Structures are given as C-alpha cells and as structure tokens.
C-alpha cells in the first residue's frame, strides 16, 4: 500500500461517525492494496463531503482598543439531505472499481500437463482435467481441420477466400483483413498459426464449412474423434464465449496429433515470422522459441478469463516433450513455468523408447462437402504418342515372330546330336558308335530356358549435339545438355566419338521417336541437334 493511501486511512477512521463508508473502507483498501490508489484518487474529492468542518480566521481592527483582534468562526456544513446520495455513490464507486478491474488481477485457474510425445506417457499433471477457457489454443483445432481439408481436397492452399464482414469485424489479435477482400488460403493458415489472428481463423472456418457455427460443429466432431472428451468449441478463434471450454489434457492430446498427423505443416509453428500475404507477421511464441533450446512450437493463447496459456513442444536428441500451461499470470511467468515443465519432462523421460504414434481419427468432413477443383497445368510440349519403342524385325524374319521357348529336354537332345556329328566327322567313320554319357536328370524339374534375343528393343537411334575441339569440351556439353533435358535424355548413354575433324558429342541408345522429340525440344532451347540413325 502506498504512502498516499496510508495518509488517507486516518481520515476515514476519524470521521467514522458521520462518514458511513469509512467503517469498512480501510479493510477494502488493505485487501486490495494493488488497486487502492485508483479508488482513493476517485474518492479523494468527496472524502469529507458527508460531514465537513471548516474553520476560518478573520483579522480585523479592534475599534475599542485600536489593536487587532482575531475572531474564530466555525462553520458547520450541513448536508443531511444529500448525505445518503453521496454515501451511495461512494459505495457504488468502490464496488464498481473493485469488480471491474482487469480480471487478470485475480489469477485465472492454473492447470498443467507434461507428456513424452513419443509414447504419450504422462510425466506430470495438475488440474489436467479441469474445464477452463482455452483462449487461442482453440486455433490448434482450427488449423488441424484446415490441414485435413487441404489433404482431402476440400480446399486448396491457392484457393482465394473472400473475407466476410463477420471475419473482418473480429477483435485483435488480427491480420487486418477487410470485408470483401480476397486472399489465398495459405496466408490465412500462416496468420492463424504464427500471428494468432482472429479474423484469419474465422475466415478459415467460413471457407471450409460455410459458416462459423457449422465449423464449430465440425471442430467438436473432430475433438471427439481425437479423444478430447472434455472439450467443447463454440468458435474458431478462442475468444471467451459461454461453454467454450477445454482442458490441459485435451490440448496436449491435440498438440501431439498436430505433430504426428500433419508433420509437413508442423514447421509453421516454429517460424519466428512469416509472410501472411498482406504483411509480414511475427510469432506470438517467439520469445520461448528463442530462449529455450530445442523448442519448435506450438501455440499461445490469452484472454482475461483464461490467463496466459501455452502448449509448447521441444526436441533434444531422440526425446520430444510436450508441455501445456493454463492460467499463467503473464507472458514471462508462463514461459518460465513452461521451461521448468519441459526441463522436468526431459529429466523424467527415458532416453530410448519405442515411438507409438497416435492413430489418426476418422475423416469427419461436413455433409455435402465437395472436393476442390484441381489445378490445370498446360504444357506446350505435351507428348501425344506413346514413347515405348517398337522391336525392329530381323532380316529374313517376319516382323511379329514369336519367341521360341526351348525346354531342358530339347536342349539336351540337341547337344547330344551335335556331339555325335562332331565325333563322327573327327573319326571319319560313319558306322562307328559313339557312346555318350547321359546326363542324369535332377530330382527337381529344370527351369525353362528362354533363348536370348536382342535387348536393344529398337533403341539404335541417337542424337548429335555438336563437334568440339577437345574431348573435355564435348563431355562438358553432354553433361550440361543432359541436365537441361532430363525428361527425354534420361536413360541414354553419353558418348564422345573422335574423328579426323574433332570430337562428336552424341547421346545414343534411343528410339527414333525419342530422338526426334529430344531434338525438337533441344532446338527450341537454341541447342544444335541432329538425329543419328542405326546405319
């Protein structure tokens, strides 16, 4: 209590009989010493309005003695008719100031939860199942559904979302969206995840479900599917609303699902700042991200009713801990408490443990939701034919000759016949009998053998991209061209051929169609190219 406050208390005690409020004013002031100066400043001008004593001194010449005489006159201000009204105002003012001071002066309920994210094991909990105001931790669910909708094709990241009057009118924290404005869906996600923008969160819900009320129902369906049994959502942003409640346990569960179910999007929560389309925004959790080693998310939240909330995740080595705090008194004290809980988690968690990822919930899209239209990409050099090469017919053979399959018995017979003929020619006697050792059959049947045919598959064509004075220059140009035109030159062989006029840089092992296509594409890039036939 300040010195100014203490100086007022004797006046209240001294005037107890005529000032009714002075009887209980000291007790009120002592109990709420943090706010007493505000009350005194308001009440100071009416401190003695109910009963005031004034003393005036007049110095006048004394006509009889010729001197000066002093005459004291006391004036008693009578305010009997106005006293009840003034006292009522004093009482109402004191009660109103005490009741309407920031709710943060009376700390919000505290709750905490710490788990090993790998296994889901609870390492610490306090009031973890008490239903409290989640504040902007709500946006974790908004973002979870946004990731789900993009993955399932309900909406794309490039979809232009029209901002409604309802979304634009949301109070801060906000991105500053205007009614009627159009912005890409990806920027709304960034603003909600990093800036914790309320207008962006509402716009996300309306873009996916058509209205915030419908989106809230989807949030509740998803919460039940995730096992968040003590959570009820009423909006997409988390501003205080009757019945909009959750628990430290449920929010910890949601944070774990965000990490494991959508790892491709999780990096959003670790960005210190990001481009949100209309401006660069800073992360509301940047202080913890900068101060705590290994911290990489997840989400902050604050309202007067909730206090300072935070779901944080950190990784060190093979260990990952998730800690949740509800009801912090300030950003600094909340971050300090979260750091203590994360330290506790790393101390208690085993170094090695099997990762037990949570099961993803069943898909709970809005009734009648339609997949988003795919993005059409037009390629000017689109292939209109199949590039699969055709087999070239051999000389004196039909084009579609079937592959002959020889069995093991036939092969053995042919070998024996060839040996008999060779031996008869060597001995010169046609009547001599040659005894051959028979190949004993294995107890298991011999696998079938396919006679070898050409595997080139008609890939006898190639292309030439120039003649150079040195082998090094030719190889360099081949490599550069291969990297520039990988789609048609993939699988070809780079070959430098030396002749009397220099070094030719060739790609070989291509079909005629592939060689023609490759040359057309290279010529479009202003690269010299000629096809090389089989001859």
N, C-alpha and C positions, 0 to 999 in steps of 0.2 A: 504494500500500500504506500502511495507516495506521501511526501511531507505535506503537500497541499491537502490531500484527503484527511490526514490526521488532524490538520488545523481546523477542519470543519466539524469534526466529531464533538468537541466540547460545546459548540453552539447548539447542536441537536440535543445534547444531554441537558444543557442549562435551560432550554426553552421547552422541556418535556411537557409541562403542564398546559401550555397554550398551543403547542405545535404537536398535534397528534402523531404525525409521521415520524417524529424524532425518536419515538419509543423503539421503533423497530429498524430505523434507518441504519444505525451502527452495525447491527447484526447482518443486514443485507450487504452492506459495504464490505465487511470483513469476509463474508463468504465468497463474494465475487470481487476480490481485490483487483483482478486484472482489468475490470471494466468500470471501476469505481470512479475514475477521473471523468469518464464520459457522463456518468449520472450526475456527479457534482457540478460539472460545467453546465448541465441543463437546469439543475435545481438551484444554482447559486443565486440567481436574480430573485427568487421567491423564498429565500431562506427564512426571512422574518416577515413574510407578507401576512401571515395569520395573526401575529401579535408583535408589534414593533414599538419600542420605546425610544423616543428621541429627546435629547437634552440640548437646549440652546442657551448660549450665554450672550447677554446684551451689555455692552459697556456704555453707560450713559452718564452725563454730568449730573452731579447731585446739586440741586438748586439750593438746598438748605446749607450744606457745608462747603459748597463751592468745589468739592472734590469729585471724584468719580466713584460711582457705586456700581457694583455688579449685581445683576439680578438674574437669578436662575429661573428658567421656566421649563417645566416639564410638560411635554405633550404626549398624551396617550392616544394613539391612533386606534380608533375603534373600528373593527372590521367584522363585527358579529354577523352581519348579513352575508358577507362574501366569504367568510372563513370556510364553510362546508364546501363550496365550489372550488376554492383554491386547494384545499386538502385533497379533494377528489382528483384534481388534476395532477397533484404531486404523486399520489398513489398510482394512478394510471400511467404516468410517465415512467416511474421507476419500474413497474411491472413490464411495460412495453419494451423498455430498453433491455431489460434482462432476458426477456423471452425472444426478442428479435435480433439479438446479437448473432454473429455468424455461428452456425451450428458446429463449425469446427472447434469452437471454444470448448464445447463438450465433446470429447473424443468419441468417434464412431466405434462400434463394437469391433474388437480385434479377432482375427482368425488367421490361421497359418497352416500350410501343408508342404511337406517335402517328400519327393519320391525319387527313386532310381529309375530314370527314364527307360533304361534297357529292359528291366524286368517288371517295372510297375510296382516294386516293393515300396511300402510306406516307411520312410525313415523318421518322420516327425509329423505330429498333427496337434492342433489346438483349435477347438471350436470349429473343426473342419466341416461339420455337417449343419452348422447354424446358417439359416437362410438370411442373407444380407444383400445389400444393394451392390451389384457388380460394377456399376458405372460403365466406363468404356471398355472393360473386359468383354462386354457384350459383342464388340466388333470382332472378336475372335470367331464367334459363331457366324456373323455376317460374312466374314472372309472365307470361312470353311465352306459355306454354301456357294459362295462365288466361285471358288476353285472347283467345286463339284460341278457347277453348272457349265463352266468352260470345258471341263474334261468330258462331260456327257453331251456336249454340242447344243445345249440350250441357248448359249450366247457365246460370242467370240470376243477375244481381247480387243479386236479392232472395231467392234460394234459401236456406233455413235449413239450415245444415250442422251435423250432430251431431258433437261432438268425441269422438274415441276416446281410450282410455287411452294408446295409443301416442303420440298427438299431445300430450296433456296432460303426458306424462312427459318431453318434450324439455327439455334443459338450456337455460339462458339463452344468448343474449338471448331473452326470450319475452314474450308478451302476458299470460300468466297464465290461460289457458283451463283449465276444469275438465272432467273426463271426464263425458260425458252432456249437457253444456251445448249449447245451440243458438244459433247466431249467423249473421247474414246473410253471404253470400259476399263482398259488397263490403267488409266490415270486415276479413275475412281478407286480402284483397288489400292494403288500406291498411296493415295491421300488418306484412305481409311487405315491402312496398316502403319504408315510412318507418322503422318500428321495427326492421326486420330480425328479426322474431320467428320463432324456430324452430318453435314449436308451431303458429303460423298457417301456415307453409309446409308442414308435414306435413299439416295439415288440408286445405289446398288440393289436394295430391296425392291424398289419400284420397277427397275429394269428387268429383274428376274421374275417376279411374281405379279406385277401389275399394280400392286398397292402395298403399303407398309403393313396393313393389317393381315393380308394374305401371306406376306413374307414372314411375319411373326409366327403365324401358324406353322409354316414350314420349319422355322427355327425350333419350335417346340417338338415337332415330329423328329427332327434330326437329333435333338437333345435326348429324347427317349431312346432312339436307336443307338446312341453312343453310351447309354447307361447313366446319363445325368438326371437322376431320378428326383432331385430336389431343386430343379431349375425351372423357372417359368419366364419366358420372354414376352414383352409387350411391344417392343420397338427394336429397330435395327442399330441404334446408336448407343443406348445405355443411359440416357438422361433419366432422372428419377421419375418413376411412374408407379402408381399403386399396383402391387402384385408383381412387379418386375424384380425378381429375386433369384439369387443363386447361392452357391456355397464354395468354399475354398477347395473342397474335394472335387466338385464338378468342374470347376475352372481348370484345375490341374489336369484332370482327365482330358478336357478339351485341348489344352496345350500339348499334351502328349500325342493326341491324334493329329493335330496340325503338323507336328514334326514328322511322324511316320507315314501318314496318309498322303500328304502333298509335299514331299521333300523338294520338288522342283520350284515351289513357290516360297519355301520357308526362308530363303535368303532375304526376302523383303523386310523381315523383322530385324535384321542385323544392319540395315543400311543407316548410316548416320544422317544422310539426306538423300533426296531423290527428286527427279523431275516429275511433277504432277500435272503436266500439260500446260497449265496457265502460269505456273511459277515453281520455283524450287522450294521444297519444304524440308524442315528439319525433324528428326526423330524425337518424339517426346521421351524416349528412353535413352537418349544419347549419353547422359551422364553415367548411368550404370554401365553401358556398353564400353565407355572409355575408361572407366575406373576399375572394373572387375575383370581379371584375366580369364578368358575363355567364354565370357558372356556373349550370346548371339541372338537374344530375343527375350521375351516375346511381346508383351503388351502392357501398357499402363492404363490407369483409369482414375478419375477423380470427379466426385460431386460432393456437395456439403453433407449429404446424408450418408454417403459411402465412406468418406475419408479418402486417403491416398492408397490405391490398390495397385498391385503389380503381379503378373505372372512372368517369371524370369527363367531362362534356361541357360546353362553353361556346360561346356565340354572341356575336359582336361584329359589328354591321353585317350584311353578307351572308355572313360567314365563320362556319363552325362546325367546331370541333376536338374530337376525342375522344382522350383520353389514358388509358392504363392503366398501373398500377404494381403489381407483385407484390413481396412481401418487404420492406416498409417496417419500420423499427425501432420506430416509434411513430406515433401519430396526427399529431403535429406535424411530424415529419420527412417522413412520407408526403405530407401535404398540401403541404408546402413543395416537395417534389420534383414533385408533380403540377402545381403552379402554374408551376414552371420549364418543364415539358414543354408546358403549354398556351401559355405565352409563346413558346416555340420554335415551336410549331405556327402561331401567328398570324403570326410573323415569316416563316416559310417558305412559308405558303400564299398562292397568288395571290389578289388582291382579287376578280377575276372569273373564274369557272369554271363550266362547264355542270354542272348538277346531274344526277348519274347515280344514281338511286335503286336500291338493291339489289332484285333480283327476289324476290318472296315465295315461300317454299317451298310444295311441295305439301302439302295438308291430310293430316295423319297422325293421325287420331283413333284411339282404342282400338277394337279389334274389338268389334262389337256395341253400340257407343255409340248411345244414342237421344237425339233432340233433347229439350230441356227443354220442359215444358208451358208454353204461352203464358199470359199473364196476362189474365184476362177482366175487361172493364170494362163495367158495365151503366149505360146512360143512360136515365133515366126519360122523356125526351122524344125517344126514337128515332123517326125518320121511317119510316112503314110504306108510304108510296106514293112513286112517282117524282114529283119536283117539276118535271119538264120540262113546260112549258106546252103546251097544245094550240092549234092555229090556230082562230080563230073564223071561221065561214063568212060570206061577204059576202051582202048582200041579193040575192035572186033568183038565187043561185048554189048549186049543190049543195055539200054540205059537203066532199066529197073531190074537188073539181075538180082535174084535173091541170094542172100548169104548162105553158103553151104556149111552145114554143121557136120563134122565127122565124129563118129563115136570112137571109143577106145579100141573096139574090136576091129573096125575097119582100118584104123591106123596100124595096128599090129599086123594085119594081113598084108597091107601094102609094104611094110618094112621087110617082112619075110620074103615077099615076091621080089623086091629089089635086091636083096642079098643073094637069092638063088640065081638071078640073072647075072649078077656081078661075078659070082664064083664060077658059073658055067663058062662065061667068057674068058676068065682067067685061066682055067684048066684046059680049055679047048675041046673038051669032051662034052658032047651034048647028052650022052647017056648016063654020065656019072651022077650018082645020087649024093646029094649033099644033105647031111643031117644037121639040122639047126636045133639049138636048144630052145625049147619053148619057154616062153615067159609065163611063169606061174601067176595066175590071177590072185590078186589080193582078196582077202575075205570081204573087204568092203568094196562096193562098186566104185569104179574110177569116175572122176568128174568128167563132164563133157568138155571137149576142147573145140574152140572156135578158130578156124583158120584166120590168120592175120590178114587184114586188108588195110588199105591206106587210111591213116587217121587225119590226114590234112583236111578232109571234108571240103575240098574245093577252095581252100584258103591259099591259093597260089598267086594272088594279086598283091600289089604293094603300091606305094606312092613315093615319089621323089620330091624333096623339098629344096633342092639346090645343090650346087657343086662348089666346093671350097678349096682353098689353097693348102689347108692343113687338116690332119685328122682331128686335132683338138677343136678346131672351129666347127667341123661337121658334127662332132659329138655334142658340142655345146648347143648348136641349133636344134638337134634332135631332142635333147632334153627339154629345152625351152618350149618347143612345139608340143611335146607330149604333155607337159603341164598345162598348156593353154587349151588343149583339145582332148581332154581325158575321156569324154563320152564315146568318141569313135575310135580313138587310138589305144584304148585300154586293152591289154592282151596282145598287142602287136609286138614285133621284135624290131628294135632299132639296129640298123646295120649300116656301116660305113664301107663303101666299095671304092678301092683305089684303082685308078686307071691313068692313062698317059696324060690326061688333061686335068687331073686333080682328084678330089675325094668327094664321091656322091653320098649324100645323106638320104637314106631310104628307110621307110617303115615297111616291113614285109609280114607275110602271114595273114593276109586279109582276103575277104571275098570281094568279088567285083563290085557288088552293091555298096559294101562298106568303104572300099577305096574311093568310089565315086562320091559318096556322101562326105567322106573326110576331106576330099579335095575341094568340094563346093564350100564347106564350112571354113577351110583354111583360106581359100581365095577371098571369101567375104571378110576375113581379117587382114587382107592385103599381104598374105604369105604365098609365095610361089609354090605351086604344087602341080605334079603330073602323075597320072596313073601308070603303073608298070604291070603289064600283062604276064601270063605264065611263060611265054616264049622269051 
